[in-house]
């Protein structure tokens, strides 16, 4: 049975979707069966894999409100071994519609039943918030991968997210673990990035991945071509970093 990991951070612009898409693509390249679920209404993971979010007849909105089974939504991508459950802007309405719904925190977990055993890994890309959609992702997951930008303000939000994860573990999902913190958008030309990495390493030495994701023009360009970095620019610094992160995840289970 596959592992389910949510990629979460309530701070936007930290490389969360970039990490979700490229980690999923590299896991698929390693021969794993991978499902990427997009539960962010911005649908950036969906667009990054070349899918027009505005042309979808069905999306994760339909799954979460109970109108469509997850199995009927999954589509193939251009990356062999990587499937996608797409998002669309209409998903923003689910935050409101689920507030009074029965079992609202469990919708994604229940949707995954009968589906996630087909995959070695299920990755869930979440919105930059700690609302109902992110809560669904955390409740459905075995672990959470937390991308953190190499700056101080994103670092401040890490403690809040860790508290949320602990609360979910106590009340909704006792199996949830911190799978790891990924340092992203690292700029080797500044001291700040190195200082933030050392700060995280000092306080969270057991949950920080060793692979560091650099700032990269190629990583920024790849989504506009509907490609993961593994096919768009496989020898770029960003590609090598995500290849290293994938190896690290596979090596440590």
C-alpha positions in Angstrom: 0.0 0.0 0.0 1.4 3.4 -1.0 2.4 6.3 1.2 0.4 9.4 1.2 2.2 12.7 1.7 0.7 16.2 1.9 2.9 19.1 0.9 1.9 22.0 3.1 2.9 25.4 4.2 0.4 28.2 5.0 2.9 30.7 3.6 2.7 31.2 -0.1 5.6 31.5 -2.5 7.8 29.0 -0.7 8.1 26.5 -3.6 5.4 24.1 -2.4 3.8 23.4 -5.7 7.2 23.3 -7.5 8.3 20.7 -4.9 5.0 18.6 -5.3 5.2 18.5 -9.1 8.9 17.8 -9.4 9.1 15.3 -6.6 6.2 13.4 -8.1 7.9 13.4 -11.5 11.2 12.2 -10.2 9.5 9.4 -8.2 7.7 8.3 -11.4 11.1 8.4 -13.2 12.4 6.1 -10.5 9.8 3.5 -11.5 7.2 4.3 -8.8 3.5 4.6 -9.5 2.6 8.1 -8.4 -0.6 10.1 -8.0 -0.5 13.9 -7.6 -3.7 15.3 -6.1 -4.2 19.1 -6.5 -6.4 20.5 -3.8 -5.3 24.1 -4.2 -8.0 26.3 -6.0 -5.1 28.1 -7.7 -4.6 24.8 -9.6 -0.9 25.6 -10.2 0.1 21.9 -10.0 -2.5 21.1 -12.6 -1.3 23.8 -14.9 2.3 22.9 -14.3 1.6 19.5 -15.9 0.1 21.0 -19.0 -3.6 20.7 -18.1 -5.9 23.6 -18.8 -7.6 24.2 -15.4 -10.3 26.3 -17.0 -11.3 23.6 -19.5 -11.9 20.8 -17.0 -15.4 19.3 -16.8 -14.6 17.8 -13.4 -12.1 18.5 -10.7 -11.3 17.8 -7.1 -14.2 20.1 -6.2 -16.6 17.4 -7.4 -14.7 14.8 -5.4 -14.8 16.7 -2.1 -18.4 17.6 -2.3 -19.2 14.0 -3.0 -20.5 14.3 -6.6 -17.7 12.3 -8.2 -15.5 9.4 -7.1 -11.8 10.1 -7.2 -11.2 7.2 -9.6 -13.3 8.9 -12.2 -11.2 12.0 -12.1 -7.7 10.7 -12.4 -5.9 11.5 -15.7 -2.6 10.5 -17.2 0.1 13.0 -17.6 3.0 13.3 -20.1 5.3 11.8 -17.5 5.0 7.9 -17.6 4.0 6.6 -14.2 2.6 9.9 -13.0 -1.2 10.4 -12.7 -3.0 13.6 -11.8 -6.2 14.4 -9.9 -6.7 18.0 -11.1 -7.9 21.1 -9.4 -9.9 24.1 -10.8 -10.7 27.6 -9.5 -14.2 26.4 -8.5 -12.6 24.4 -5.7 -12.4 27.6 -3.7 -16.1 27.1 -3.1 -15.5 23.9 -1.2 -13.9 25.8 1.7 -17.4 27.3 2.3 -19.5 24.4 1.3 -17.7 21.9 3.6 -18.0 24.0 6.7 -21.4 22.5 7.7 -20.9 19.2 6.0 -20.9 15.9 7.9 -17.4 14.4 8.2 -16.0 17.5 6.4 -12.4 16.8 7.5 -12.5 13.2 6.2 -13.7 13.8 2.6 -10.3 13.3 1.0 -9.4 10.3 3.2 -12.6 8.5 2.2 -12.1 9.5 -1.5 -8.7 7.8 -1.4 -10.1 4.5 -0.2 -9.9 2.0 -2.9 -7.5 4.2 -5.0 -4.3 4.8 -3.1 -3.3 1.1 -3.1 -2.8 1.4 -6.8 0.1 3.7 -6.2 3.5 3.7 -4.4 3.2 7.3 -3.6 0.3 9.8 -3.4 1.3 13.5 -3.1 -1.2 16.1 -2.2 -0.5 19.7 -3.1 -2.4 22.0 -0.7 -3.4 25.7 -0.7 -1.2 28.3 1.1 -3.5 28.3 4.2 -4.5 26.1 7.1 -8.2 25.9 6.0 -10.5 23.0 5.3 -8.7 21.8 2.2 -5.3 21.6 3.9 -7.0 20.0 6.9 -8.5 17.3 4.6 -5.0 16.7 3.1 -3.4 16.3 6.6 -6.2 14.0 7.8 -5.7 11.8 4.7 -1.9 11.6 4.8 0.7 9.4 6.4 3.1 12.3 6.6 3.6 16.0 5.7 6.5 17.4 3.7 7.0 21.1 4.5 8.8 23.3 2.0 10.4 26.4 3.7 11.9 29.3 1.8 15.4 30.3 2.9 14.2 33.5 4.5 13.2 34.5 8.0 9.5 35.2 7.6 8.6 31.8 6.2 10.7 30.3 9.0 8.5 32.0 11.6 5.4 30.3 10.1 7.0 26.9 10.5 6.2 26.7 14.3 2.6 27.4 13.6 2.3 24.7 11.0 4.0 22.2 13.3 1.4 23.0 16.0 -1.4 22.4 13.5 0.2 19.1 12.5 0.3 18.1 16.2 -3.3 19.1 16.7 -4.4 17.0 13.7 -2.4 14.1 15.0 -4.1 14.3 18.4 -7.7 14.7 17.1 -8.1 13.3 13.6 -5.1 11.4 12.3 -2.8 9.7 14.8 -0.5 8.2 12.1 0.5 11.7 10.7 4.2 12.3 10.9 6.5 15.1 9.9 8.1 13.5 6.9 10.6 16.3 6.5 11.3 20.0 6.0 12.7 20.9 2.5 14.6 24.2 2.3 13.8 25.9 -1.0 14.7 29.0 -3.0 18.2 29.0 -1.7 20.5 31.8 -3.0 24.1 30.9 -2.5 25.1 34.5 -3.1 23.7 35.7 0.3 24.4 35.0 3.9 20.8 35.0 4.8 20.0 31.7 3.1 22.9 29.9 4.9 21.8 31.4 8.2 18.2 30.2 7.8 19.4 26.7 6.9 21.6 26.6 10.0 18.7 27.9 12.1 16.4 25.1 10.9 19.1 22.5 11.2 19.8 23.6 14.8 16.1 23.4 15.9 14.8 20.6 13.7 17.8 18.4 13.0 15.9 15.2 12.7 13.2 16.4 10.2 15.3 18.5 7.8 16.1 16.9 4.4 19.8 17.4 3.5 18.9 18.3 -0.1 18.6 22.0 -0.6 16.5 23.4 -3.5 18.2 26.5 -5.2 16.6 29.5 -6.8 16.5 28.5 -10.5 15.3 30.2 -13.6 14.7 26.8 -15.2 12.4 25.8 -12.3 10.5 29.0 -12.8 10.2 28.4 -16.6 9.2 24.8 -16.6 5.5 25.2 -15.6 4.8 27.6 -18.5 5.7 24.7 -20.8 3.6 22.2 -18.9 6.6 20.2 -17.9 8.4 19.0 -14.8 12.1 19.9 -14.5 13.1 16.3 -15.2 12.2 16.7 -18.9 12.4 20.5 -19.3 16.0 21.0 -18.1 17.3 17.7 -16.6 20.9 19.0 -16.1 20.0 22.3 -14.4 20.8 22.9 -10.8 17.1 22.7 -9.8 16.8 19.3 -11.5 19.8 17.9 -9.8 18.4 19.2 -6.4 15.1 17.5 -6.9 16.7 14.3 -8.1 18.7 14.3 -4.8 15.6 15.0 -2.8 13.8 12.1 -4.4 16.7 9.7 -3.7 16.8 10.9 -0.1 13.0 10.2 0.3 13.3 6.8 -1.3 16.4 5.9 0.8 14.8 6.9 4.1 11.4 5.2 3.4 
